[in-house]
Amino acid sequence: MSEGDGKATRKKRPRILAITTDCCTGCAGSPACIEYCPIEACMFWISDEDHPPFGRIEVDPYLCIGCQKCTSKGPDGAFLDGCPWDAIEMIPTDDWEAVHGIVLPDLPPEPPAIAAG
């Protein structure tokens, strides 16, 4: 999960969302992108059971704020910190919603309540 400082939160529906491409290898279990994401739990590891230690990173579209800190693409082709494999793309939120048939809310959903036991 993202190690964000927990101070950033989504306040409105972003104009763009981060998505991982097929180039994502999860950096063999040490993904660089997660460290740059300011939102806790926005990016998470999905293991590849057939090819350990590889896996991939997925981005929670309900939490992503579209800050682009996880990408390595800057203006005019400049390299920034973020994904060293260029496996994260920013796409318009409207396009993502059209493909998935979902309209993202401004605020993320509340986390599930933990039952006292």
Secondary structure, 3 states (H helix, E strand, C coil): CCCCCCCCCCCCCCCEEEEECCCCCHHHHCCHHHHHCCCCCCEEEEECCCCCCCEEEEECCCCCCCCCCCCCECHHHCECCCCCCCCEEEEEHHHHHHHHCCCCCCCCCCCCCCCCC
